[in-house]
Amino acid sequence: MKDPLHVIGLMSGSSCDGIDAALVRIEGEWPQPTVEVLHTGYCPFANELRARLLDPHPTLQEVAVLDMELGHCFGQLARRLMTMAEQRGHPLPDLIASHGHTLAHVPPRADAPDAGIGTMQIANPAAIAAATGLEVVSDFRKADMALGGQGAPLVPFADWLLSHMKRSTVACLNIGGIANVTVVTPDREKVIAFDTGPGNMPIDGAVRHVTQDKQSYDLDGEMAARGRVNQAVLKKLLAHPYFKRSIPKSTGREEFDASVYLADAFAKGIPDDNLVATVTAAVGESIVQAVQREVIPCYKPKRMTVSGGGAMNPVLMNHLREGLAPLPVEPDTAWPPDMREAIAFALLGWAHARGIPSNMPSVTGASRPIVLGSLTRP
């Protein structure tokens, strides 16, 4: 097996803002490879494409069209990173690992054991392979779900791989569209992780709502900083039943898209900045409560690192620091914060190529470890 392996990780998150890509050099053997990020890239979604991806009731024909269309978009971004590597004298990638874009994620629930389950990620891997001439690993969630797992979160594999050598327990929080936390312990079998609930998804949705799509996110938390939190609305947002579910658990747009989660708040006609401030407070407080309940008492982490787009929102970060004090809360500076998931999927692709199981049953509830992903050849 070739070593090192150069892998492009591709990811479109539930915030539905665009595609992240990272070309990663991975050298050495499990469980202590060295990891170096060589190049990163980003392709924002046009407003028209974003609106189609956010449509809650697409037809089967539209899903088929979006799948191929996104595959071409993912392939073009991967080609861009291949060109960057060639121009700078770096080896061309050996493999692409694509999470795709989640259209639906319906995980098993302990409080509804007879409910249906399933997951769907689009961005056709054959289109990516055709655009790049490289093998593509995709469909990372389904094997875990077939074994009774949540199929998410998957980033804990990378969190553990990148952090376990520090020989201390660390909480790694990622705030993308959905927020998830991984408790990294030196012992892989004791790692836990779960979706705490909403992340940037409802905040971005509130901003798009009040600006009539002229703004897609709260730059530097400026709107939230100007606003005043509506305590009655905050209380209702924090009463969502997801927060009381036991772990393992995961969630997605079905529960926390702005059109669902904020429907009552929108109807109340709250002033623009106050609405964004209230939703930001709800996201921050939901994370604080989850960490206080599930993480601190049992694991006593030494610190919590924060990655994802939410790490760049000062209002949200201040809420976390105040709510979790004296636990140190700091941005993750080891990797580009908004590329954490793309890097994670590059590592998941490496694990697939090496035949290494990369789901974590202690995280997802699956019955056993399994190699994740399906391979598409060009």
C-alpha positions in Angstrom: 0.0 0.0 0.0 1.4 3.4 -1.0 2.7 5.6 1.8 2.2 8.5 2.2 -1.3 8.8 0.8 -2.5 12.1 -0.5 -6.3 12.4 -0.2 -8.8 15.2 -1.0 -11.6 15.4 1.5 -14.8 17.0 0.2 -17.7 18.2 2.4 -20.9 20.2 2.0 -22.5 20.8 5.4 -26.0 21.3 6.7 -25.4 25.1 6.7 -25.8 24.7 2.9 -23.3 27.5 2.1 -21.0 25.7 -0.2 -18.3 23.0 -0.6 -15.1 22.7 1.5 -12.1 20.8 0.2 -8.8 19.8 1.8 -5.8 18.0 0.2 -4.2 16.1 3.0 -0.9 14.2 3.2 -1.2 11.2 5.5 1.9 9.1 6.3 2.6 6.3 8.6 0.7 3.5 10.2 -2.4 3.3 12.3 -3.0 4.6 14.9 -0.2 7.2 14.7 0.0 8.7 11.2 1.4 12.1 10.6 -1.1 14.5 9.0 -0.3 17.6 6.9 -2.8 19.8 5.2 -1.3 20.9 1.9 -4.1 22.9 0.2 -7.7 23.9 0.9 -10.5 25.3 -1.3 -14.0 26.5 -1.1 -16.8 26.8 -3.6 -19.9 28.8 -2.4 -23.3 27.8 -3.6 -25.2 30.2 -5.8 -28.5 31.5 -4.3 -30.5 29.5 -6.8 -28.7 26.2 -6.0 -28.9 26.8 -2.3 -32.7 27.4 -2.6 -33.1 24.1 -4.4 -31.0 22.2 -1.8 -33.1 23.8 1.0 -36.4 22.8 -0.7 -38.1 20.6 2.0 -40.2 18.7 -0.6 -38.1 18.1 -3.8 -39.4 15.7 -6.4 -37.5 12.5 -7.2 -36.5 14.0 -10.5 -35.1 17.1 -8.8 -33.1 14.9 -6.4 -31.6 13.0 -9.4 -30.7 16.2 -11.1 -29.2 17.7 -8.0 -27.2 14.6 -7.3 -25.4 14.8 -10.7 -25.1 18.6 -10.6 -23.4 18.5 -7.2 -21.2 15.7 -8.4 -19.9 18.0 -11.1 -19.4 20.9 -8.6 -17.5 18.6 -6.2 -15.4 17.3 -9.1 -14.5 20.8 -10.3 -13.4 21.9 -6.8 -11.3 18.8 -6.5 -9.7 19.6 -9.9 -8.8 23.0 -8.6 -6.9 21.5 -5.7 -5.2 19.1 -8.1 -4.0 22.1 -10.2 -2.8 23.9 -7.0 -0.8 20.8 -6.1 0.8 20.5 -9.5 1.7 24.2 -9.6 3.4 24.0 -6.3 5.3 20.8 -6.9 3.3 18.6 -4.6 2.3 15.1 -5.5 -1.1 14.7 -7.1 -3.8 13.1 -4.9 -4.2 9.4 -4.8 -7.8 9.3 -3.7 -10.9 11.5 -3.1 -13.1 11.1 -0.1 -16.5 12.8 -0.4 -19.1 13.1 2.2 -21.5 14.7 -0.3 -24.4 16.8 0.8 -27.0 15.5 3.2 -30.6 15.8 1.8 -32.1 13.6 4.6 -30.8 12.0 7.8 -33.3 10.0 9.9 -31.3 8.1 12.6 -32.7 5.6 15.0 -34.2 7.0 18.2 -34.5 5.3 21.5 -37.8 7.1 22.2 -39.3 5.9 18.8 -37.8 2.4 18.2 -40.4 1.5 15.5 -39.8 4.6 13.4 -38.2 4.3 10.0 -34.5 5.1 9.6 -32.4 6.2 6.6 -29.9 8.7 5.3 -29.2 10.2 1.9 -26.2 12.1 0.7 -26.0 13.4 -2.8 -23.1 14.5 -5.1 -22.6 11.7 -7.5 -19.3 10.0 -7.0 -19.1 8.8 -10.6 -19.3 12.4 -11.7 -16.4 13.3 -9.3 -14.4 10.3 -10.6 -15.0 11.3 -14.2 -13.9 14.9 -13.5 -10.7 13.9 -11.7 -9.7 10.5 -13.0 -9.4 9.4 -9.4 -11.1 6.8 -7.2 -13.7 8.2 -5.0 -14.9 6.9 -1.6 -18.4 8.1 -0.6 -21.5 7.0 1.2 -19.8 7.0 4.6 -22.9 6.9 6.9 -24.8 3.9 5.7 -22.6 1.0 6.9 -22.8 2.3 10.4 -26.6 2.7 10.2 -27.0 -0.8 8.8 -25.4 -2.0 12.1 -27.9 -0.1 14.2 -25.8 3.1 14.6 -26.7 6.7 14.2 -24.5 7.1 11.1 -23.2 10.3 12.7 -21.2 12.0 13.9 -18.3 10.7 11.9 -15.7 13.4 12.7 -14.9 11.7 16.1 -12.6 9.3 14.2 -10.5 12.2 13.0 -10.8 14.0 16.4 -9.3 10.9 18.1 -6.7 10.3 15.5 -5.4 13.9 15.7 -5.7 14.4 19.5 -5.3 11.1 21.4 -1.5 11.2 21.6 -1.8 14.2 23.9 -2.5 11.7 26.7 -5.2 13.9 28.3 -9.0 14.1 27.9 -10.1 16.9 25.6 -13.5 17.9 24.4 -13.6 18.8 20.7 -16.6 20.9 19.7 -17.4 21.4 16.0 -20.0 24.1 15.2 -21.1 23.6 11.6 -24.8 23.7 10.6 -25.2 21.2 13.4 -23.0 21.3 16.5 -21.3 18.1 17.7 -18.9 17.4 20.5 -16.3 14.6 20.8 -14.7 13.6 24.1 -11.3 12.5 23.1 -9.8 10.1 25.6 -6.4 8.2 25.2 -8.5 5.0 25.0 -10.4 4.8 21.7 -13.0 2.5 23.2 -14.0 5.2 25.7 -14.5 8.0 23.2 -18.0 9.5 23.1 -19.5 12.0 20.7 -22.9 13.3 19.8 -24.8 16.1 18.1 -25.6 18.7 20.8 -28.2 20.2 18.5 -28.3 23.3 16.3 -25.2 25.1 15.2 -25.0 27.7 12.5 -28.0 26.4 10.6 -30.8 28.3 12.4 -28.5 31.4 13.0 -27.8 31.6 9.2 -31.5 31.0 8.5 -32.5 33.8 10.8 -30.1 36.2 9.1 -31.4 35.2 5.6 -34.9 35.7 6.9 -34.4 39.2 8.3 -32.2 40.4 5.4 -34.4 38.8 2.7 -31.5 36.7 1.5 -29.1 39.7 1.2 -26.9 38.2 3.9 -26.3 34.6 4.5 -24.6 34.6 7.9 -23.9 36.9 10.9 -20.5 38.2 10.1 -18.4 38.5 13.3 -21.6 38.1 15.3 -22.4 41.8 14.7 -26.2 41.4 14.5 -26.3 39.3 17.6 -24.1 41.7 19.5 -26.5 44.6 18.7 -29.6 42.7 19.6 -31.3 41.9 22.9 -32.3 38.3 23.7 -36.0 37.7 23.9 -36.2 35.5 27.0 -39.7 34.0 26.3 -38.6 32.9 22.8 -35.3 31.6 24.1 -37.1 29.5 26.7 -39.3 27.9 24.0 -36.3 27.2 21.7 -34.5 25.5 24.5 -37.6 23.3 25.2 -37.1 21.3 21.9 -37.4 17.6 22.8 -34.1 16.7 21.1 -32.2 18.3 24.0 -33.6 15.8 26.4 -32.9 12.7 24.4 -30.2 10.4 25.7 -27.0 9.7 23.8 -26.1 8.3 21.3 -28.0 10.7 19.2 -27.7 12.8 16.0 -29.9 15.3 14.2 -30.1 17.4 11.1 -32.1 19.8 9.0 -35.3 17.8 9.7 -35.4 19.2 13.2 -33.3 22.4 13.2 -33.7 24.1 9.8 -34.8 27.6 10.4 -38.2 27.1 8.7 -38.9 24.4 11.3 -37.1 25.4 14.4 -37.8 29.1 14.1 -41.3 29.0 12.7 -43.0 30.4 15.9 -40.2 32.9 16.4 -40.6 34.2 12.8 -44.3 34.6 13.4 -43.8 36.8 16.5 -42.2 39.6 14.4 -39.2 40.1 16.7 -36.9 43.0 15.7 -34.2 41.7 13.4 -31.1 42.0 15.6 -33.1 40.7 18.6 -34.1 37.6 16.6 -30.5 36.8 15.6 -29.3 37.5 19.2 -32.0 35.1 20.6 -31.2 32.3 18.2 -27.5 32.7 18.8 -28.1 32.5 22.6 -30.3 29.3 22.1 -27.5 27.7 20.1 -24.9 28.6 22.7 -27.0 27.6 25.7 -28.0 24.2 24.1 -24.3 23.4 23.7 -23.5 24.6 27.3 -26.3 22.4 28.7 -25.2 19.4 26.7 -21.6 19.6 27.8 -22.5 20.3 31.4 -24.9 17.3 31.5 -23.1 14.7 29.3 -19.4 15.6 29.3 -18.0 17.4 32.3 -19.4 15.2 35.1 -18.2 11.9 33.6 -15.1 12.9 31.7 -13.7 16.0 33.3 -11.9 17.3 30.2 -8.9 19.6 30.6 -10.1 22.0 27.9 -12.5 22.3 25.0 -11.4 23.3 21.5 -13.8 24.8 19.0 -13.8 24.4 15.2 -16.2 25.1 12.4 -17.7 28.3 11.3 -19.2 28.9 14.8 -15.6 29.3 16.2 -15.5 32.6 14.2 -18.6 34.1 15.9 -17.4 36.1 18.9 -20.8 36.3 20.5 -21.3 32.5 20.4 -17.8 31.9 21.7 -18.3 34.3 24.6 -21.5 32.5 25.5 -19.6 29.2 25.6 -16.8 30.6 27.7 -19.1 32.2 30.2 -21.4 29.2 30.4 -18.6 26.6 30.8 -16.2 28.5 33.0 -13.8 27.5 34.5 -13.3 24.9 31.6 -11.0 26.6 29.1 -12.7 27.1 25.8 -10.5 28.1 22.8 -10.5 28.0 19.0 -8.7 25.0 17.5 -5.6 26.5 16.0 -4.0 23.3 14.8 -6.1 23.1 11.6 -8.1 25.7 9.5 -11.2 25.9 11.6 -13.7 26.0 8.8 -12.0 23.0 7.1 -12.1 20.6 10.0 -14.8 18.3 8.4 -13.1 18.3 5.0 -9.9 17.2 6.7 -11.8 14.6 8.7 -13.2 13.0 5.5 -9.8 12.9 4.0 -8.8 10.8 7.0 -11.9 8.6 6.6 -10.9 8.0 3.0 -7.4 7.0 4.2 -8.9 4.6 6.6 -11.1 3.1 3.9 -8.0 2.6 1.7 -6.2 0.9 4.6 -9.1 -1.3 5.6 -9.4 0.4 9.0 -12.8 0.5 10.7 -13.6 4.2 11.2 -17.0 4.2 12.9 -17.0 4.3 16.6 -19.6 2.1 18.2 -19.2 4.0 21.5 -20.3 7.1 19.6 -22.9 5.9 17.2 -24.3 2.8 19.0 -23.5 0.5 16.1 -23.1 -3.2 17.0 -19.5 -3.4 15.9 -16.7 -1.5 14.1 -16.8 -1.5 10.3 -14.9 0.1 7.4 -16.9 3.0 6.1 -17.5 4.1 2.6 -18.1 2.7 -0.9 -15.5 2.9 -3.7 -16.2 4.3 -7.2 -13.5 3.9 -9.8 -13.1 6.3 -12.8 
